[in-house]
């Protein structure tokens, strides 16, 4: 019974980790798109960077 519970717990942990990694990939893609839009849409008359850091 204990090995079965361990296998089920491991499957649940791996499923949760896979779901979290998938969400993080979508967040990374969204940040990349926002960064690219900001890079392309920066003012042409300014030689400064469009971000503030």
mmCIF entry with sequence, helices, sheets and N, C-alpha, C, O atoms, coordinates in Angstrom:
data_MODEL
# 
_entry.id   MODEL 
# 
_entity.id                         1 
_entity.type                       polymer 
_entity.pdbx_number_of_molecules   1 
# 
_entity_poly.entity_id                      1 
_entity_poly.type                           'polypeptide(L)' 
_entity_poly.nstd_linkage                   no 
_entity_poly.nstd_monomer                   no 
_entity_poly.pdbx_seq_one_letter_code       
;(UNK)(UNK)(UNK)(UNK)(UNK)(UNK)(UNK)(UNK)(UNK)(UNK)(UNK)(UNK)(UNK)(UNK)(UNK)(UNK)
(UNK)(UNK)(UNK)(UNK)(UNK)(UNK)(UNK)(UNK)(UNK)(UNK)(UNK)(UNK)(UNK)(UNK)(UNK)(UNK)
(UNK)(UNK)(UNK)(UNK)(UNK)(UNK)(UNK)(UNK)(UNK)(UNK)(UNK)(UNK)(UNK)(UNK)(UNK)(UNK)
(UNK)(UNK)(UNK)(UNK)(UNK)
;
_entity_poly.pdbx_seq_one_letter_code_can   XXXXXXXXXXXXXXXXXXXXXXXXXXXXXXXXXXXXXXXXXXXXXXXXXXXXX 
_entity_poly.pdbx_strand_id                 A 
# 
loop_
_entity_poly_seq.entity_id 
_entity_poly_seq.num 
_entity_poly_seq.mon_id 
_entity_poly_seq.hetero 
1 1  UNK n 
1 2  UNK n 
1 3  UNK n 
1 4  UNK n 
1 5  UNK n 
1 6  UNK n 
1 7  UNK n 
1 8  UNK n 
1 9  UNK n 
1 10 UNK n 
1 11 UNK n 
1 12 UNK n 
1 13 UNK n 
1 14 UNK n 
1 15 UNK n 
1 16 UNK n 
1 17 UNK n 
1 18 UNK n 
1 19 UNK n 
1 20 UNK n 
1 21 UNK n 
1 22 UNK n 
1 23 UNK n 
1 24 UNK n 
1 25 UNK n 
1 26 UNK n 
1 27 UNK n 
1 28 UNK n 
1 29 UNK n 
1 30 UNK n 
1 31 UNK n 
1 32 UNK n 
1 33 UNK n 
1 34 UNK n 
1 35 UNK n 
1 36 UNK n 
1 37 UNK n 
1 38 UNK n 
1 39 UNK n 
1 40 UNK n 
1 41 UNK n 
1 42 UNK n 
1 43 UNK n 
1 44 UNK n 
1 45 UNK n 
1 46 UNK n 
1 47 UNK n 
1 48 UNK n 
1 49 UNK n 
1 50 UNK n 
1 51 UNK n 
1 52 UNK n 
1 53 UNK n 
# 
_struct_asym.id          A 
_struct_asym.entity_id   1 
# 
_struct_conf.conf_type_id            HELX_P 
_struct_conf.id                      HELX_P1 
_struct_conf.pdbx_PDB_helix_id       AA1 
_struct_conf.beg_label_comp_id       UNK 
_struct_conf.beg_label_asym_id       A 
_struct_conf.beg_label_seq_id        2 
_struct_conf.pdbx_beg_PDB_ins_code   ? 
_struct_conf.end_label_comp_id       UNK 
_struct_conf.end_label_asym_id       A 
_struct_conf.end_label_seq_id        40 
_struct_conf.pdbx_end_PDB_ins_code   ? 
_struct_conf.beg_auth_comp_id        UNK 
_struct_conf.beg_auth_asym_id        A 
_struct_conf.beg_auth_seq_id         2 
_struct_conf.end_auth_comp_id        UNK 
_struct_conf.end_auth_asym_id        A 
_struct_conf.end_auth_seq_id         40 
_struct_conf.pdbx_PDB_helix_class    1 
_struct_conf.details                 ? 
_struct_conf.pdbx_PDB_helix_length   39 
# 
_struct_conf_type.id          HELX_P 
_struct_conf_type.criteria    ? 
_struct_conf_type.reference   ? 
# 
loop_
_atom_site.group_PDB 
_atom_site.id 
_atom_site.type_symbol 
_atom_site.label_atom_id 
_atom_site.label_alt_id 
_atom_site.label_comp_id 
_atom_site.label_asym_id 
_atom_site.label_entity_id 
_atom_site.label_seq_id 
_atom_site.pdbx_PDB_ins_code 
_atom_site.Cartn_x 
_atom_site.Cartn_y 
_atom_site.Cartn_z 
_atom_site.occupancy 
_atom_site.B_iso_or_equiv 
_atom_site.pdbx_formal_charge 
_atom_site.auth_seq_id 
_atom_site.auth_comp_id 
_atom_site.auth_asym_id 
_atom_site.auth_atom_id 
_atom_site.pdbx_PDB_model_num 
ATOM 1   N N  . UNK A 1 1  ? 0.817  -1.198 0.000   1.00 0.00 ? 1  UNK A N  1 
ATOM 2   C CA . UNK A 1 1  ? 0.000  0.000  0.000   1.00 0.00 ? 1  UNK A CA 1 
ATOM 3   C C  . UNK A 1 1  ? 0.869  1.275  0.000   1.00 0.00 ? 1  UNK A C  1 
ATOM 4   O O  . UNK A 1 1  ? 0.550  2.250  -0.680  1.00 0.00 ? 1  UNK A O  1 
ATOM 5   N N  . UNK A 1 2  ? 1.951  1.250  0.760   1.00 0.00 ? 2  UNK A N  1 
ATOM 6   C CA . UNK A 1 2  ? 2.832  2.420  0.825   1.00 0.00 ? 2  UNK A CA 1 
ATOM 7   C C  . UNK A 1 2  ? 3.490  2.705  -0.520  1.00 0.00 ? 2  UNK A C  1 
ATOM 8   O O  . UNK A 1 2  ? 3.529  3.865  -0.929  1.00 0.00 ? 2  UNK A O  1 
ATOM 9   N N  . UNK A 1 3  ? 4.018  1.687  -1.236  1.00 0.00 ? 3  UNK A N  1 
ATOM 10  C CA . UNK A 1 3  ? 4.595  1.993  -2.559  1.00 0.00 ? 3  UNK A CA 1 
ATOM 11  C C  . UNK A 1 3  ? 3.575  2.600  -3.529  1.00 0.00 ? 3  UNK A C  1 
ATOM 12  O O  . UNK A 1 3  ? 3.917  3.480  -4.320  1.00 0.00 ? 3  UNK A O  1 
ATOM 13  N N  . UNK A 1 4  ? 2.333  2.133  -3.469  1.00 0.00 ? 4  UNK A N  1 
ATOM 14  C CA . UNK A 1 4  ? 1.294  2.689  -4.337  1.00 0.00 ? 4  UNK A CA 1 
ATOM 15  C C  . UNK A 1 4  ? 1.044  4.161  -4.007  1.00 0.00 ? 4  UNK A C  1 
ATOM 16  O O  . UNK A 1 4  ? 0.895  4.985  -4.909  1.00 0.00 ? 4  UNK A O  1 
ATOM 17  N N  . UNK A 1 5  ? 0.999  4.487  -2.721  1.00 0.00 ? 5  UNK A N  1 
ATOM 18  C CA . UNK A 1 5  ? 0.815  5.874  -2.315  1.00 0.00 ? 5  UNK A CA 1 
ATOM 19  C C  . UNK A 1 5  ? 2.003  6.739  -2.742  1.00 0.00 ? 5  UNK A C  1 
ATOM 20  O O  . UNK A 1 5  ? 1.823  7.886  -3.150  1.00 0.00 ? 5  UNK A O  1 
ATOM 21  N N  . UNK A 1 6  ? 3.206  6.193  -2.647  1.00 0.00 ? 6  UNK A N  1 
ATOM 22  C CA . UNK A 1 6  ? 4.395  6.939  -3.068  1.00 0.00 ? 6  UNK A CA 1 
ATOM 23  C C  . UNK A 1 6  ? 4.378  7.213  -4.569  1.00 0.00 ? 6  UNK A C  1 
ATOM 24  O O  . UNK A 1 6  ? 4.734  8.304  -5.014  1.00 0.00 ? 6  UNK A O  1 
ATOM 25  N N  . UNK A 1 7  ? 3.962  6.216  -5.342  1.00 0.00 ? 7  UNK A N  1 
ATOM 26  C CA . UNK A 1 7  ? 3.879  6.396  -6.797  1.00 0.00 ? 7  UNK A CA 1 
ATOM 27  C C  . UNK A 1 7  ? 2.823  7.438  -7.144  1.00 0.00 ? 7  UNK A C  1 
ATOM 28  O O  . UNK A 1 7  ? 3.043  8.287  -8.008  1.00 0.00 ? 7  UNK A O  1 
ATOM 29  N N  . UNK A 1 8  ? 1.672  7.374  -6.467  1.00 0.00 ? 8  UNK A N  1 
ATOM 30  C CA . UNK A 1 8  ? 0.625  8.360  -6.725  1.00 0.00 ? 8  UNK A CA 1 
ATOM 31  C C  . UNK A 1 8  ? 1.073  9.759  -6.314  1.00 0.00 ? 8  UNK A C  1 
ATOM 32  O O  . UNK A 1 8  ? 0.777  10.732 -7.007  1.00 0.00 ? 8  UNK A O  1 
ATOM 33  N N  . UNK A 1 9  ? 1.778  9.867  -5.201  1.00 0.00 ? 9  UNK A N  1 
ATOM 34  C CA . UNK A 1 9  ? 2.291  11.157 -4.759  1.00 0.00 ? 9  UNK A CA 1 
ATOM 35  C C  . UNK A 1 9  ? 3.326  11.703 -5.740  1.00 0.00 ? 9  UNK A C  1 
ATOM 36  O O  . UNK A 1 9  ? 3.328  12.897 -6.040  1.00 0.00 ? 9  UNK A O  1 
ATOM 37  N N  . UNK A 1 10 ? 4.197  10.840 -6.237  1.00 0.00 ? 10 UNK A N  1 
ATOM 38  C CA . UNK A 1 10 ? 5.192  11.252 -7.222  1.00 0.00 ? 10 UNK A CA 1 
ATOM 39  C C  . UNK A 1 10 ? 4.525  11.718 -8.510  1.00 0.00 ? 10 UNK A C  1 
ATOM 40  O O  . UNK A 1 10 ? 4.935  12.723 -9.090  1.00 0.00 ? 10 UNK A O  1 
ATOM 41  N N  . UNK A 1 11 ? 3.503  10.999 -8.961  1.00 0.00 ? 11 UNK A N  1 
ATOM 42  C CA . UNK A 1 11 ? 2.781  11.401 -10.171 1.00 0.00 ? 11 UNK A CA 1 
ATOM 43  C C  . UNK A 1 11 ? 2.102  12.752 -9.972  1.00 0.00 ? 11 UNK A C  1 
ATOM 44  O O  . UNK A 1 11 ? 2.095  13.581 -10.882 1.00 0.00 ? 11 UNK A O  1 
ATOM 45  N N  . UNK A 1 12 ? 1.533  12.981 -8.795  1.00 0.00 ? 12 UNK A N  1 
ATOM 46  C CA . UNK A 1 12 ? 0.883  14.253 -8.518  1.00 0.00 ? 12 UNK A CA 1 
ATOM 47  C C  . UNK A 1 12 ? 1.889  15.395 -8.492  1.00 0.00 ? 12 UNK A C  1 
ATOM 48  O O  . UNK A 1 12 ? 1.610  16.475 -9.012  1.00 0.00 ? 12 UNK A O  1 
ATOM 49  N N  . UNK A 1 13 ? 3.042  15.175 -7.901  1.00 0.00 ? 13 UNK A N  1 
ATOM 50  C CA . UNK A 1 13 ? 4.087  16.199 -7.855  1.00 0.00 ? 13 UNK A CA 1 
ATOM 51  C C  . UNK A 1 13 ? 4.596  16.517 -9.255  1.00 0.00 ? 13 UNK A C  1 
ATOM 52  O O  . UNK A 1 13 ? 4.768  17.685 -9.604  1.00 0.00 ? 13 UNK A O  1 
ATOM 53  N N  . UNK A 1 14 ? 4.838  15.479 -10.059 1.00 0.00 ? 14 UNK A N  1 
ATOM 54  C CA . UNK A 1 14 ? 5.332  15.710 -11.417 1.00 0.00 ? 14 UNK A CA 1 
ATOM 55  C C  . UNK A 1 14 ? 4.291  16.406 -12.285 1.00 0.00 ? 14 UNK A C  1 
ATOM 56  O O  . UNK A 1 14 ? 4.638  17.252 -13.109 1.00 0.00 ? 14 UNK A O  1 
ATOM 57  N N  . UNK A 1 15 ? 3.019  16.058 -12.108 1.00 0.00 ? 15 UNK A N  1 
ATOM 58  C CA . UNK A 1 15 ? 1.955  16.731 -12.857 1.00 0.00 ? 15 UNK A CA 1 
ATOM 59  C C  . UNK A 1 15 ? 1.894  18.206 -12.475 1.00 0.00 ? 15 UNK A C  1 
ATOM 60  O O  . UNK A 1 15 ? 1.764  19.068 -13.344 1.00 0.00 ? 15 UNK A O  1 
ATOM 61  N N  . UNK A 1 16 ? 1.987  18.499 -11.178 1.00 0.00 ? 16 UNK A N  1 
ATOM 62  C CA . UNK A 1 16 ? 1.970  19.881 -10.713 1.00 0.00 ? 16 UNK A CA 1 
ATOM 63  C C  . UNK A 1 16 ? 3.163  20.662 -11.232 1.00 0.00 ? 16 UNK A C  1 
ATOM 64  O O  . UNK A 1 16 ? 3.026  21.819 -11.632 1.00 0.00 ? 16 UNK A O  1 
ATOM 65  N N  . UNK A 1 17 ? 4.340  20.032 -11.229 1.00 0.00 ? 17 UNK A N  1 
ATOM 66  C CA . UNK A 1 17 ? 5.542  20.700 -11.732 1.00 0.00 ? 17 UNK A CA 1 
ATOM 67  C C  . UNK A 1 17 ? 5.413  20.954 -13.233 1.00 0.00 ? 17 UNK A C  1 
ATOM 68  O O  . UNK A 1 17 ? 5.809  22.014 -13.717 1.00 0.00 ? 17 UNK A O  1 
ATOM 69  N N  . UNK A 1 18 ? 4.876  20.010 -13.954 1.00 0.00 ? 18 UNK A N  1 
ATOM 70  C CA . UNK A 1 18 ? 4.689  20.188 -15.398 1.00 0.00 ? 18 UNK A CA 1 
ATOM 71  C C  . UNK A 1 18 ? 3.733  21.321 -15.710 1.00 0.00 ? 18 UNK A C  1 
ATOM 72  O O  . UNK A 1 18 ? 3.954  22.095 -16.641 1.00 0.00 ? 18 UNK A O  1 
ATOM 73  N N  . UNK A 1 19 ? 2.665  21.415 -14.926 1.00 0.00 ? 19 UNK A N  1 
ATOM 74  C CA . UNK A 1 19 ? 1.700  22.495 -15.117 1.00 0.00 ? 19 UNK A CA 1 
ATOM 75  C C  . UNK A 1 19 ? 2.340  23.844 -14.807 1.00 0.00 ? 19 UNK A C  1 
ATOM 76  O O  . UNK A 1 19 ? 2.118  24.816 -15.529 1.00 0.00 ? 19 UNK A O  1 
ATOM 77  N N  . UNK A 1 20 ? 3.136  23.910 -13.733 1.00 0.00 ? 20 UNK A N  1 
ATOM 78  C CA . UNK A 1 20 ? 3.797  25.161 -13.362 1.00 0.00 ? 20 UNK A CA 1 
ATOM 79  C C  . UNK A 1 20 ? 4.805  25.576 -14.432 1.00 0.00 ? 20 UNK A C  1 
ATOM 80  O O  . UNK A 1 20 ? 4.919  26.759 -14.752 1.00 0.00 ? 20 UNK A O  1 
ATOM 81  N N  . UNK A 1 21 ? 5.530  24.615 -14.979 1.00 0.00 ? 21 UNK A N  1 
ATOM 82  C CA . UNK A 1 21 ? 6.511  24.932 -16.025 1.00 0.00 ? 21 UNK A CA 1 
ATOM 83  C C  . UNK A 1 21 ? 5.807  25.442 -17.277 1.00 0.00 ? 21 UNK A C  1 
ATOM 84  O O  . UNK A 1 21 ? 6.300  26.354 -17.940 1.00 0.00 ? 21 UNK A O  1 
ATOM 85  N N  . UNK A 1 22 ? 4.658  24.857 -17.603 1.00 0.00 ? 22 UNK A N  1 
ATOM 86  C CA . UNK A 1 22 ? 3.906  25.318 -18.769 1.00 0.00 ? 22 UNK A CA 1 
ATOM 87  C C  . UNK A 1 22 ? 3.432  26.749 -18.572 1.00 0.00 ? 22 UNK A C  1 
ATOM 88  O O  . UNK A 1 22 ? 3.503  27.558 -19.497 1.00 0.00 ? 22 UNK A O  1 
ATOM 89  N N  . UNK A 1 23 ? 2.949  27.069 -17.380 1.00 0.00 ? 23 UNK A N  1 
ATOM 90  C CA . UNK A 1 23 ? 2.519  28.441 -17.086 1.00 0.00 ? 23 UNK A CA 1 
ATOM 91  C C  . UNK A 1 23 ? 3.707  29.398 -17.185 1.00 0.00 ? 23 UNK A C  1 
ATOM 92  O O  . UNK A 1 23 ? 3.575  30.501 -17.715 1.00 0.00 ? 23 UNK A O  1 
ATOM 93  N N  . UNK A 1 24 ? 4.864  28.977 -16.674 1.00 0.00 ? 24 UNK A N  1 
ATOM 94  C CA . UNK A 1 24 ? 6.045  29.846 -16.732 1.00 0.00 ? 24 UNK A CA 1 
ATOM 95  C C  . UNK A 1 24 ? 6.488  30.090 -18.172 1.00 0.00 ? 24 UNK A C  1 
ATOM 96  O O  . UNK A 1 24 ? 6.960  31.182 -18.490 1.00 0.00 ? 24 UNK A O  1 
ATOM 97  N N  . UNK A 1 25 ? 6.345  29.091 -19.054 1.00 0.00 ? 25 UNK A N  1 
ATOM 98  C CA . UNK A 1 25 ? 6.672  29.294 -20.467 1.00 0.00 ? 25 UNK A CA 1 
ATOM 99  C C  . UNK A 1 25 ? 5.767  30.349 -21.082 1.00 0.00 ? 25 UNK A C  1 
ATOM 100 O O  . UNK A 1 25 ? 6.236  31.200 -21.837 1.00 0.00 ? 25 UNK A O  1 
ATOM 101 N N  . UNK A 1 26 ? 4.459  30.306 -20.766 1.00 0.00 ? 26 UNK A N  1 
ATOM 102 C CA . UNK A 1 26 ? 3.534  31.309 -21.312 1.00 0.00 ? 26 UNK A CA 1 
ATOM 103 C C  . UNK A 1 26 ? 3.860  32.696 -20.780 1.00 0.00 ? 26 UNK A C  1 
ATOM 104 O O  . UNK A 1 26 ? 3.777  33.677 -21.519 1.00 0.00 ? 26 UNK A O  1 
ATOM 105 N N  . UNK A 1 27 ? 4.233  32.791 -19.492 1.00 0.00 ? 27 UNK A N  1 
ATOM 106 C CA . UNK A 1 27 ? 4.625  34.085 -18.917 1.00 0.00 ? 27 UNK A CA 1 
ATOM 107 C C  . UNK A 1 27 ? 5.883  34.604 -19.616 1.00 0.00 ? 27 UNK A C  1 
ATOM 108 O O  . UNK A 1 27 ? 5.969  35.790 -19.933 1.00 0.00 ? 27 UNK A O  1 
ATOM 109 N N  . UNK A 1 28 ? 6.859  33.722 -19.859 1.00 0.00 ? 28 UNK A N  1 
ATOM 110 C CA . UNK A 1 28 ? 8.095  34.131 -20.526 1.00 0.00 ? 28 UNK A CA 1 
ATOM 111 C C  . UNK A 1 28 ? 7.811  34.620 -21.950 1.00 0.00 ? 28 UNK A C  1 
ATOM 112 O O  . UNK A 1 28 ? 8.405  35.602 -22.395 1.00 0.00 ? 28 UNK A O  1 
ATOM 113 N N  . UNK A 1 29 ? 6.923  33.952 -22.653 1.00 0.00 ? 29 UNK A N  1 
ATOM 114 C CA . UNK A 1 29 ? 6.573  34.372 -24.015 1.00 0.00 ? 29 UNK A CA 1 
ATOM 115 C C  . UNK A 1 29 ? 5.887  35.739 -23.988 1.00 0.00 ? 29 UNK A C  1 
ATOM 116 O O  . UNK A 1 29 ? 6.172  36.589 -24.833 1.00 0.00 ? 29 UNK A O  1 
ATOM 117 N N  . UNK A 1 30 ? 4.987  35.959 -23.025 1.00 0.00 ? 30 UNK A N  1 
ATOM 118 C CA . UNK A 1 30 ? 4.299  37.242 -22.923 1.00 0.00 ? 30 UNK A CA 1 
ATOM 119 C C  . UNK A 1 30 ? 5.286  38.365 -22.627 1.00 0.00 ? 30 UNK A C  1 
ATOM 120 O O  . UNK A 1 30 ? 5.187  39.441 -23.216 1.00 0.00 ? 30 UNK A O  1 
ATOM 121 N N  . UNK A 1 31 ? 6.235  38.132 -21.723 1.00 0.00 ? 31 UNK A N  1 
ATOM 122 C CA . UNK A 1 31 ? 7.237  39.148 -21.403 1.00 0.00 ? 31 UNK A CA 1 
ATOM 123 C C  . UNK A 1 31 ? 8.109  39.440 -22.619 1.00 0.00 ? 31 UNK A C  1 
ATOM 124 O O  . UNK A 1 31 ? 8.445  40.597 -22.870 1.00 0.00 ? 31 UNK A O  1 
ATOM 125 N N  . UNK A 1 32 ? 8.476  38.421 -23.371 1.00 0.00 ? 32 UNK A N  1 
ATOM 126 C CA . UNK A 1 32 ? 9.277  38.615 -24.572 1.00 0.00 ? 32 UNK A CA 1 
ATOM 127 C C  . UNK A 1 32 ? 8.530  39.460 -25.604 1.00 0.00 ? 32 UNK A C  1 
ATOM 128 O O  . UNK A 1 32 ? 9.119  40.346 -26.222 1.00 0.00 ? 32 UNK A O  1 
ATOM 129 N N  . UNK A 1 33 ? 7.244  39.191 -25.791 1.00 0.00 ? 33 UNK A N  1 
ATOM 130 C CA . UNK A 1 33 ? 6.451  39.962 -26.750 1.00 0.00 ? 33 UNK A CA 1 
ATOM 131 C C  . UNK A 1 33 ? 6.346  41.416 -26.312 1.00 0.00 ? 33 UNK A C  1 
ATOM 132 O O  . UNK A 1 33 ? 6.482  42.322 -27.134 1.00 0.00 ? 33 UNK A O  1 
ATOM 133 N N  . UNK A 1 34 ? 6.106  41.649 -25.014 1.00 0.00 ? 34 UNK A N  1 
ATOM 134 C CA . UNK A 1 34 ? 6.026  43.030 -24.513 1.00 0.00 ? 34 UNK A CA 1 
ATOM 135 C C  . UNK A 1 34 ? 7.360  43.736 -24.687 1.00 0.00 ? 34 UNK A C  1 
ATOM 136 O O  . UNK A 1 34 ? 7.397  44.914 -25.044 1.00 0.00 ? 34 UNK A O  1 
ATOM 137 N N  . UNK A 1 35 ? 8.455  43.030 -24.438 1.00 0.00 ? 35 UNK A N  1 
ATOM 138 C CA . UNK A 1 35 ? 9.778  43.632 -24.601 1.00 0.00 ? 35 UNK A CA 1 
ATOM 139 C C  . UNK A 1 35 ? 10.036 43.986 -26.066 1.00 0.00 ? 35 UNK A C  1 
ATOM 140 O O  . UNK A 1 35 ? 10.554 45.061 -26.367 1.00 0.00 ? 35 UNK A O  1 
ATOM 141 N N  . UNK A 1 36 ? 9.675  43.081 -26.971 1.00 0.00 ? 36 UNK A N  1 
ATOM 142 C CA . UNK A 1 36 ? 9.881  43.363 -28.395 1.00 0.00 ? 36 UNK A CA 1 
ATOM 143 C C  . UNK A 1 36 ? 9.032  44.538 -28.868 1.00 0.00 ? 36 UNK A C  1 
ATOM 144 O O  . UNK A 1 36 ? 9.501  45.362 -29.653 1.00 0.00 ? 36 UNK A O  1 
ATOM 145 N N  . UNK A 1 37 ? 7.781  44.624 -28.397 1.00 0.00 ? 37 UNK A N  1 
ATOM 146 C CA . UNK A 1 37 ? 6.926  45.749 -28.777 1.00 0.00 ? 37 UNK A CA 1 
ATOM 147 C C  . UNK A 1 37 ? 7.526  47.050 -28.252 1.00 0.00 ? 37 UNK A C  1 
ATOM 148 O O  . UNK A 1 37 ? 7.540  48.053 -28.965 1.00 0.00 ? 37 UNK A O  1 
ATOM 149 N N  . UNK A 1 38 ? 8.014  47.047 -27.029 1.00 0.00 ? 38 UNK A N  1 
ATOM 150 C CA . UNK A 1 38 ? 8.643  48.237 -26.477 1.00 0.00 ? 38 UNK A CA 1 
ATOM 151 C C  . UNK A 1 38 ? 9.919  48.604 -27.210 1.00 0.00 ? 38 UNK A C  1 
ATOM 152 O O  . UNK A 1 38 ? 10.228 49.785 -27.370 1.00 0.00 ? 38 UNK A O  1 
ATOM 153 N N  . UNK A 1 39 ? 10.653 47.613 -27.650 1.00 0.00 ? 39 UNK A N  1 
ATOM 154 C CA . UNK A 1 39 ? 11.892 47.876 -28.385 1.00 0.00 ? 39 UNK A CA 1 
ATOM 155 C C  . UNK A 1 39 ? 11.598 48.477 -29.748 1.00 0.00 ? 39 UNK A C  1 
ATOM 156 O O  . UNK A 1 39 ? 12.291 49.398 -30.182 1.00 0.00 ? 39 UNK A O  1 
ATOM 157 N N  . UNK A 1 40 ? 10.575 47.967 -30.432 1.00 0.00 ? 40 UNK A N  1 
ATOM 158 C CA . UNK A 1 40 ? 10.238 48.455 -31.770 1.00 0.00 ? 40 UNK A CA 1 
ATOM 159 C C  . UNK A 1 40 ? 9.531  49.805 -31.700 1.00 0.00 ? 40 UNK A C  1 
ATOM 160 O O  . UNK A 1 40 ? 9.743  50.651 -32.569 1.00 0.00 ? 40 UNK A O  1 
ATOM 161 N N  . UNK A 1 41 ? 8.699  50.023 -30.690 1.00 0.00 ? 41 UNK A N  1 
ATOM 162 C CA . UNK A 1 41 ? 7.855  51.219 -30.620 1.00 0.00 ? 41 UNK A CA 1 
ATOM 163 C C  . UNK A 1 41 ? 8.496  52.357 -29.839 1.00 0.00 ? 41 UNK A C  1 
ATOM 164 O O  . UNK A 1 41 ? 7.795  53.274 -29.411 1.00 0.00 ? 41 UNK A O  1 
ATOM 165 N N  . UNK A 1 42 ? 9.797  52.320 -29.646 1.00 0.00 ? 42 UNK A N  1 
ATOM 166 C CA . UNK A 1 42 ? 10.438 53.400 -28.899 1.00 0.00 ? 42 UNK A CA 1 
ATOM 167 C C  . UNK A 1 42 ? 10.479 54.674 -29.749 1.00 0.00 ? 42 UNK A C  1 
ATOM 168 O O  . UNK A 1 42 ? 10.411 54.611 -30.977 1.00 0.00 ? 42 UNK A O  1 
ATOM 169 N N  . UNK A 1 43 ? 10.590 55.823 -29.088 1.00 0.00 ? 43 UNK A N  1 
ATOM 170 C CA . UNK A 1 43 ? 10.634 57.086 -29.850 1.00 0.00 ? 43 UNK A CA 1 
ATOM 171 C C  . UNK A 1 43 ? 11.881 57.156 -30.733 1.00 0.00 ? 43 UNK A C  1 
ATOM 172 O O  . UNK A 1 43 ? 12.970 56.765 -30.315 1.00 0.00 ? 43 UNK A O  1 
ATOM 173 N N  . UNK A 1 44 ? 11.710 57.656 -31.949 1.00 0.00 ? 44 UNK A N  1 
ATOM 174 C CA . UNK A 1 44 ? 12.823 57.708 -32.897 1.00 0.00 ? 44 UNK A CA 1 
ATOM 175 C C  . UNK A 1 44 ? 13.757 58.883 -32.612 1.00 0.00 ? 44 UNK A C  1 
ATOM 176 O O  . UNK A 1 44 ? 14.949 58.808 -32.914 1.00 0.00 ? 44 UNK A O  1 
ATOM 177 N N  . UNK A 1 45 ? 13.232 59.970 -32.033 1.00 0.00 ? 45 UNK A N  1 
ATOM 178 C CA . UNK A 1 45 ? 14.069 61.144 -31.824 1.00 0.00 ? 45 UNK A CA 1 
ATOM 179 C C  . UNK A 1 45 ? 14.920 61.060 -30.561 1.00 0.00 ? 45 UNK A C  1 
ATOM 180 O O  . UNK A 1 45 ? 15.745 61.939 -30.313 1.00 0.00 ? 45 UNK A O  1 
ATOM 181 N N  . UNK A 1 46 ? 14.731 60.029 -29.771 1.00 0.00 ? 46 UNK A N  1 
ATOM 182 C CA . UNK A 1 46 ? 15.474 59.894 -28.520 1.00 0.00 ? 46 UNK A CA 1 
ATOM 183 C C  . UNK A 1 46 ? 16.530 58.803 -28.666 1.00 0.00 ? 46 UNK A C  1 
ATOM 184 O O  . UNK A 1 46 ? 16.256 57.715 -29.172 1.00 0.00 ? 46 UNK A O  1 
ATOM 185 N N  . UNK A 1 47 ? 17.731 59.113 -28.216 1.00 0.00 ? 47 UNK A N  1 
ATOM 186 C CA . UNK A 1 47 ? 18.790 58.104 -28.270 1.00 0.00 ? 47 UNK A CA 1 
ATOM 187 C C  . UNK A 1 47 ? 18.868 57.309 -26.975 1.00 0.00 ? 47 UNK A C  1 
ATOM 188 O O  . UNK A 1 47 ? 19.706 56.417 -26.840 1.00 0.00 ? 47 UNK A O  1 
ATOM 189 N N  . UNK A 1 48 ? 17.994 57.630 -26.021 1.00 0.00 ? 48 UNK A N  1 
ATOM 190 C CA . UNK A 1 48 ? 18.016 56.919 -24.740 1.00 0.00 ? 48 UNK A CA 1 
ATOM 191 C C  . UNK A 1 48 ? 17.294 55.587 -24.864 1.00 0.00 ? 48 UNK A C  1 
ATOM 192 O O  . UNK A 1 48 ? 16.582 55.329 -25.835 1.00 0.00 ? 48 UNK A O  1 
ATOM 193 N N  . UNK A 1 49 ? 17.495 54.759 -23.868 1.00 0.00 ? 49 UNK A N  1 
ATOM 194 C CA . UNK A 1 49 ? 16.835 53.456 -23.839 1.00 0.00 ? 49 UNK A CA 1 
ATOM 195 C C  . UNK A 1 49 ? 15.366 53.633 -23.471 1.00 0.00 ? 49 UNK A C  1 
ATOM 196 O O  . UNK A 1 49 ? 15.007 54.599 -22.797 1.00 0.00 ? 49 UNK A O  1 
ATOM 197 N N  . UNK A 1 50 ? 14.516 52.705 -23.908 1.00 0.00 ? 50 UNK A N  1 
ATOM 198 C CA . UNK A 1 50 ? 13.091 52.808 -23.619 1.00 0.00 ? 50 UNK A CA 1 
ATOM 199 C C  . UNK A 1 50 ? 12.762 52.261 -22.245 1.00 0.00 ? 50 UNK A C  1 
ATOM 200 O O  . UNK A 1 50 ? 11.664 52.500 -21.741 1.00 0.00 ? 50 UNK A O  1 
ATOM 201 N N  . UNK A 1 51 ? 13.670 51.538 -21.629 1.00 0.00 ? 51 UNK A N  1 
ATOM 202 C CA . UNK A 1 51 ? 13.417 51.021 -20.290 1.00 0.00 ? 51 UNK A CA 1 
ATOM 203 C C  . UNK A 1 51 ? 14.187 51.857 -19.273 1.00 0.00 ? 51 UNK A C  1 
ATOM 204 O O  . UNK A 1 51 ? 15.131 52.563 -19.630 1.00 0.00 ? 51 UNK A O  1 
ATOM 205 N N  . UNK A 1 52 ? 13.789 51.778 -18.021 1.00 0.00 ? 52 UNK A N  1 
ATOM 206 C CA . UNK A 1 52 ? 14.383 52.614 -16.969 1.00 0.00 ? 52 UNK A CA 1 
ATOM 207 C C  . UNK A 1 52 ? 15.085 51.728 -15.937 1.00 0.00 ? 52 UNK A C  1 
ATOM 208 O O  . UNK A 1 52 ? 14.516 51.425 -14.888 1.00 0.00 ? 52 UNK A O  1 
ATOM 209 N N  . UNK A 1 53 ? 16.286 51.325 -16.225 1.00 0.00 ? 53 UNK A N  1 
ATOM 210 C CA . UNK A 1 53 ? 17.078 50.616 -15.217 1.00 0.00 ? 53 UNK A CA 1 
ATOM 211 C C  . UNK A 1 53 ? 18.531 50.842 -15.432 1.00 0.00 ? 53 UNK A C  1 
ATOM 212 O O  . UNK A 1 53 ? 19.354 50.323 -14.678 1.00 0.00 ? 53 UNK A O  1 
# 
